[in-house]
Structure formats: C-alpha cells, structure tokens
Amino acid sequence: MMRHCRFDYEQRYIEHGYMEIAFPPSESGGHCMATNYLHIWPRNQFMLIALPNLDGSFTGTMFMPFELFDQLKSPEAVVKFYRDTFPDALELLGEKTVVDTILSLKALPLVSIRCQPYHLNDKMLIIGDAAHAMVPFYGQGMNCGFEDCIILDDLMQQFGHDFGKVLPAFTNSRVEDAHAIVDLALYNYIEMRQSVNSVTFLLRKKLDNALNWLLPNHWVPLYTMVTFSRTPYSRAITDRRWQDRVLGRLLCAAAVAASVCAACAAHRVGVTRALRTHWSQMAFRASRMIEGLRKA
C-alpha cells in the first residue's frame, strides 16, 4: 500500500511498555482475588492490572515507562520497587515470582497505527490491526476487527459484491471510527493509571451512572457506548463531549447552589448569634438590676 501514491500512514510507539506477570492460585487452589473485577493498581505514571483465569491464576500486566523498567536490573531493586509501589500485590505474587519474571523478561512496546485509505482500487483491502492497530487499554482491538468484518459484509450485500464500490465505501465509512478508537484507547490508559485517583473524576463517574439510571435512553456513559453497544466510536466521542458540557453546567449550578446555601446558613447563624448576644446582654442587665434591688 505504501508504494502507491496518496496513502497516509502513521505509526506511533508510546513511551511505555508492558510485561506480564502471573499471580498463582491461592493455597486452596482457588483465585486469590475476586474474579468478577478488573483489578488495577493505578500509580499515575504507571500501573499494574490483573485479570482472572479459569485455573485460579490471574494474568497480571505491568505498564510502565521504559526508563522505569530499565531501573529494575537486580533482585534488590525489583523487590524494593514492589514493596514501595505494589506491596499487597507482592504478598500475592511472592518475591521469587516477581524477581524471576522481571529479570528474565523484556518489556515489550505498545504501538498505534493510523492510515488511509484502506483499499487499493478494487484489488486490495486491509482491515483489523493492519489498518488500525491500537494500544490495549480499551480492549477493543479484536472487537474493532470483528466490526470491520460486519461492515464489509453489509457493504457486500448492499453492492452485490461489486468490489469497485464495496472497497471505497468501506474506507469512507470506517476511517473516522477507526481513528477514533485509536485515540480512545490512548485516552483510557491515562484514565486507568491516573484519572481514577482523582476525586473529581470519581464524582463525574457517579454522576454519569446516576444520569444513566435516570435517563437510560438518553444518557449513556462513554465506556458503555464503546464496550457494550454498536455506537460508532466517533459518535461516542461526540456524545462524550456534549455530556462533558452538560456535567460542567450541572457542577457549576451545584457549586452556585452550595454557595447560596452556605451564605444563607451563615446569615442564619449570624442572625442567631446576634439575637443570642442581644438576649444575653438583656439577661445580664436584668440580673444586675435584680441583684441591685436585692441589695437595696
């Protein structure tokens, strides 16, 4: 494809790599953590995740800058790093597993690919990772490839297997969404390793879920759109942007309401204190007068 004119191609390696590490089953042979969750240890610039397997183990994956991996060159450095950053994971993994894994493996790269067009006349078409490889943080690489197949099949049905029409139509209908999911996958890495540590982000998630519960047909969170629906990836980004605007206004309104309530409360407290002071002074004067009358 690159030997032909007007083919745009971009390959981008991010500065972070990954390395897998296996969490063994518990002593009883079962899972050492809850099985119906994606376990994440977010540390802002890097993270460790773990997913359950049927045999009781978990597949863990470290995602970190290569410069951090390069610092783990001795057993002492590896153990210290895990004690400082993932102490509970170290208890589950065991020092030997951690040391043996990190010192025997090499961190692997993470790459994104954007290109267009996906076709060459009526002779060739690229789909899946060949057209839009992405980092794994949205878990959409294979799903996106399967969706390519569905869209291609729909177009073949529509145009009667006329590849002179099918292939250009595939490119025109798919490029925007493919580029969108590549961007979303990169964004979700930041969310997983960093944003989840933010109180503001967690508040937004709660508002997202509350609005989805109240308005399920009108308000769908970004993750739900991407993972559990056929909503086009580009539309998911567009919807997220207007949701951000709505939530921004709601949060501003909530802040104003809170300020008004605080002012009213402060005013009431001020009035109450003034009345208390006034009545205290009156009571003091009355008591002095009564005391004076008694002495007289």
C-alpha positions as CSV (number, residue, x, y, z in Angstrom):
1,M,0.0,0.0,0.0
2,M,2.8,2.4,0.9
3,R,4.3,2.1,-2.6
4,H,1.3,3.7,-4.1
5,C,0.5,7.4,-4.1
6,R,-1.7,9.2,-1.6
7,F,-1.6,6.6,1.1
8,D,-1.4,8.3,4.6
9,Y,0.4,6.2,7.2
10,E,1.3,6.9,10.9
11,Q,2.9,4.5,13.3
12,R,3.4,5.7,16.9
13,Y,5.2,4.0,19.7
14,I,4.3,5.3,23.1
15,E,7.0,5.8,25.8
16,H,5.6,3.0,27.9
17,G,6.0,-0.8,27.6
18,Y,4.4,-3.8,29.2
19,M,5.4,-7.0,30.9
20,E,3.2,-9.9,32.0
21,I,3.5,-11.5,35.4
22,A,1.4,-14.4,36.7
23,F,-0.5,-14.4,40.0
24,P,-0.6,-18.0,41.2
25,P,-3.7,-19.6,42.6
26,S,-4.3,-19.5,46.4
27,E,-3.1,-22.3,48.6
28,S,-6.6,-23.8,48.4
29,G,-6.3,-23.8,44.6
30,G,-8.9,-21.0,44.1
31,H,-8.4,-17.4,43.0
32,C,-6.5,-15.1,45.3
33,M,-8.7,-12.1,44.5
34,A,-12.3,-11.5,43.5
35,T,-12.9,-12.9,40.0
36,N,-15.6,-10.6,38.6
37,Y,-13.4,-7.5,38.5
38,L,-10.5,-6.0,36.6
39,H,-8.0,-5.3,39.3
40,I,-6.0,-2.1,38.8
41,W,-3.1,-0.7,40.9
42,P,-3.0,2.9,39.5
43,R,0.1,4.8,40.2
44,N,-0.4,7.9,38.0
45,Q,2.6,7.3,35.7
46,F,2.3,3.5,35.6
47,M,0.1,0.7,36.7
48,L,-0.4,-3.0,37.3
49,I,-3.5,-4.8,36.3
50,A,-4.8,-8.4,36.8
51,L,-7.4,-10.5,35.1
52,P,-8.7,-13.9,36.3
53,N,-8.1,-17.2,34.5
54,L,-10.1,-20.4,34.8
55,D,-7.3,-22.3,36.6
56,G,-7.4,-20.0,39.6
57,S,-4.5,-17.8,38.5
58,F,-4.5,-14.2,37.4
59,T,-2.6,-12.7,34.4
60,G,-1.0,-9.6,35.6
61,T,0.4,-6.9,33.4
62,M,2.7,-4.0,34.3
63,F,2.5,-0.9,32.1
64,M,5.3,1.5,32.8
65,P,7.8,3.9,31.1
66,F,10.7,2.0,29.6
67,E,13.0,4.1,31.8
68,L,11.4,2.5,34.9
69,F,11.8,-1.0,33.6
70,D,15.5,-0.2,32.9
71,Q,16.0,0.6,36.6
72,L,14.9,-2.9,37.7
73,K,18.2,-4.7,37.0
74,S,18.8,-6.5,40.3
75,P,16.7,-8.6,42.7
76,E,17.1,-5.9,45.4
77,A,15.8,-3.2,43.0
78,V,12.9,-5.3,42.0
79,V,11.8,-6.2,45.5
80,K,12.2,-2.6,46.7
81,F,10.2,-1.3,43.8
82,Y,7.3,-3.7,44.5
83,R,7.4,-3.0,48.3
84,D,7.2,0.7,47.6
85,T,4.5,0.7,44.9
86,F,2.6,-2.6,45.0
87,P,3.0,-4.1,48.5
88,D,-0.3,-6.0,48.5
89,A,0.4,-7.4,45.0
90,L,3.9,-8.5,46.2
91,E,2.3,-10.6,49.0
92,L,0.1,-12.4,46.5
93,L,2.9,-12.9,43.9
94,G,5.8,-13.7,46.2
95,E,9.2,-12.2,45.9
96,K,10.6,-15.1,43.9
97,T,8.0,-14.8,41.2
98,V,8.4,-11.1,40.9
99,V,12.2,-11.2,40.7
100,D,12.3,-14.2,38.3
101,T,9.8,-12.7,36.0
102,I,11.1,-9.2,35.8
103,L,14.8,-10.2,35.4
104,S,14.1,-12.9,32.8
105,L,11.7,-10.9,30.5
106,K,12.0,-7.8,28.4
107,A,9.4,-5.1,28.4
108,L,7.6,-5.0,25.1
109,P,6.5,-1.9,23.1
110,L,3.0,-0.6,22.5
111,V,2.1,0.9,19.1
112,S,-0.8,2.7,17.4
113,I,-1.3,2.8,13.7
114,R,-3.5,5.2,11.7
115,C,-3.7,5.0,7.9
116,Q,-6.0,5.7,4.9
117,P,-7.3,4.7,2.5
118,Y,-7.8,1.0,3.4
119,H,-8.2,-0.1,-0.1
120,L,-6.3,-0.1,-3.4
121,N,-8.7,0.2,-6.3
122,D,-10.9,-2.9,-6.4
123,K,-7.9,-5.3,-5.7
124,M,-6.9,-5.0,-2.1
125,L,-8.3,-4.1,1.3
126,I,-6.7,-4.0,4.8
127,I,-8.8,-4.5,7.9
128,G,-8.2,-5.2,11.6
129,D,-4.7,-4.4,13.1
130,A,-3.3,-4.0,9.6
131,A,-5.4,-0.9,9.3
132,H,-5.8,0.4,12.8
133,A,-3.6,-1.3,15.4
134,M,-4.1,0.3,18.9
135,V,-2.9,0.1,22.4
136,P,-4.9,-2.5,24.5
137,F,-6.4,-0.2,27.1
138,Y,-10.0,-0.3,25.8
139,G,-9.9,-4.0,25.0
140,Q,-11.3,-3.1,21.5
141,G,-8.7,-4.3,19.1
142,M,-10.3,-7.7,18.3
143,N,-13.8,-6.2,18.6
144,C,-13.0,-3.5,16.1
145,G,-11.6,-6.1,13.7
146,F,-14.8,-8.1,14.0
147,E,-16.8,-5.0,13.4
148,D,-14.8,-4.4,10.2
149,C,-16.0,-7.8,9.0
150,I,-19.6,-7.0,9.8
151,I,-19.4,-3.7,7.9
152,L,-17.6,-5.3,5.0
153,D,-20.3,-8.0,4.8
154,D,-23.1,-5.4,4.9
155,L,-21.5,-3.4,2.1
156,M,-21.0,-6.6,0.0
157,Q,-24.7,-7.3,0.4
158,Q,-25.6,-3.7,-0.5
159,F,-23.4,-3.5,-3.6
160,G,-23.8,-7.1,-4.8
161,H,-20.1,-8.0,-4.4
162,D,-19.0,-5.2,-6.7
163,F,-15.6,-4.5,-5.2
164,G,-15.2,-1.3,-7.2
165,K,-17.9,0.1,-5.0
166,V,-17.5,-2.0,-1.8
167,L,-13.9,-1.2,-1.1
168,P,-14.1,2.6,-1.4
169,A,-17.3,2.6,0.6
170,F,-15.6,0.6,3.4
171,T,-12.8,3.2,3.6
172,N,-15.3,6.1,3.6
173,S,-17.4,4.5,6.3
174,R,-14.6,3.2,8.5
175,V,-11.6,5.6,8.7
176,E,-13.2,8.1,11.1
177,D,-14.3,5.5,13.5
178,A,-11.0,3.6,13.4
179,H,-9.0,6.7,14.1
180,A,-11.5,7.5,16.9
181,I,-10.9,4.1,18.7
182,V,-7.2,4.5,18.4
183,D,-7.5,7.8,20.2
184,L,-9.9,6.4,22.8
185,A,-7.5,3.6,23.6
186,L,-4.7,6.0,24.3
187,Y,-7.1,8.2,26.5
188,N,-8.2,5.2,28.5
189,Y,-4.6,4.4,29.6
190,I,-4.5,7.9,31.2
191,E,-7.9,7.2,32.8
192,M,-6.8,3.8,34.2
193,R,-3.4,4.7,35.6
194,Q,-4.1,8.3,36.7
195,S,-7.6,9.7,36.5
196,V,-9.1,7.0,38.8
197,N,-7.0,8.6,41.6
198,S,-8.9,11.9,41.2
199,V,-11.9,12.7,43.4
200,T,-13.3,14.9,40.6
201,F,-13.1,12.0,38.2
202,L,-14.8,9.7,40.6
203,L,-17.6,12.2,41.2
204,R,-18.1,12.5,37.5
205,K,-18.4,8.7,37.2
206,K,-21.1,8.7,39.9
207,L,-23.0,11.5,38.1
208,D,-22.6,9.5,34.8
209,N,-24.1,6.4,36.4
210,A,-26.9,8.3,38.1
211,L,-27.9,10.1,34.9
212,N,-27.7,6.8,33.0
213,W,-30.0,5.2,35.7
214,L,-32.5,8.1,35.4
215,L,-32.3,8.5,31.6
216,P,-31.1,5.2,30.2
217,N,-32.3,6.0,26.7
218,H,-30.7,9.5,26.6
219,W,-27.6,9.3,28.7
220,V,-25.1,6.5,28.1
221,P,-21.6,6.7,29.7
222,L,-18.6,6.6,27.3
223,Y,-17.4,3.2,28.5
224,T,-20.8,1.7,28.0
225,M,-21.1,3.1,24.5
226,V,-17.7,1.8,23.4
227,T,-17.8,-1.6,25.1
228,F,-21.4,-2.7,25.2
229,S,-23.0,-1.2,22.1
230,R,-22.6,-0.8,18.3
231,T,-22.4,3.0,18.7
232,P,-19.8,4.2,16.2
233,Y,-16.6,5.2,18.0
234,S,-16.6,8.7,16.5
235,R,-20.1,9.3,17.7
236,A,-19.2,8.1,21.2
237,I,-16.5,10.8,21.3
238,T,-19.0,13.4,20.1
239,D,-21.6,12.3,22.7
240,R,-19.0,12.4,25.5
241,R,-18.1,16.0,24.6
242,W,-21.7,17.2,25.0
243,Q,-22.0,15.1,28.1
244,D,-19.0,16.9,29.5
245,R,-20.6,20.3,28.7
246,V,-23.8,19.2,30.5
247,L,-22.0,17.9,33.5
248,G,-19.9,21.0,33.6
249,R,-23.0,23.1,33.8
250,L,-24.5,20.8,36.4
251,L,-21.4,21.0,38.5
252,C,-21.4,24.8,38.2
253,A,-25.0,25.0,39.2
254,A,-24.4,22.7,42.1
255,A,-21.4,24.9,43.2
256,V,-23.6,28.0,43.0
257,A,-26.4,26.3,44.9
258,A,-23.9,25.2,47.6
259,S,-22.6,28.7,47.8
260,V,-26.1,30.2,48.2
261,C,-26.9,27.6,50.8
262,A,-23.7,28.3,52.7
263,A,-24.4,32.0,52.6
264,C,-28.0,31.5,53.8
265,A,-26.7,29.3,56.6
266,A,-24.0,31.8,57.5
267,H,-26.7,34.5,57.5
268,R,-28.9,32.5,59.7
269,V,-26.0,31.7,62.0
270,G,-25.1,35.4,62.1
271,V,-28.7,36.4,62.9
272,T,-28.9,33.7,65.6
273,R,-25.7,34.8,67.1
274,A,-26.8,38.4,67.1
275,L,-30.0,37.5,68.8
276,R,-28.2,35.3,71.3
277,T,-25.8,38.2,72.1
278,H,-28.7,40.6,72.4
279,W,-30.6,38.4,74.8
280,S,-27.5,37.6,76.8
281,Q,-26.9,41.3,77.3
282,M,-30.5,41.8,78.3
283,A,-30.4,38.9,80.7
284,F,-27.1,40.2,82.2
285,R,-28.6,43.7,82.7
286,A,-31.8,42.2,84.2
287,S,-29.7,40.1,86.6
288,R,-27.7,43.1,87.6
289,M,-30.8,45.1,88.2
290,I,-32.4,42.3,90.2
291,E,-29.2,41.9,92.2
292,G,-29.2,45.7,92.9
293,L,-32.8,45.6,94.0
294,R,-32.0,42.8,96.4
295,K,-29.1,44.7,98.0
296,A,-31.3,47.7,98.3
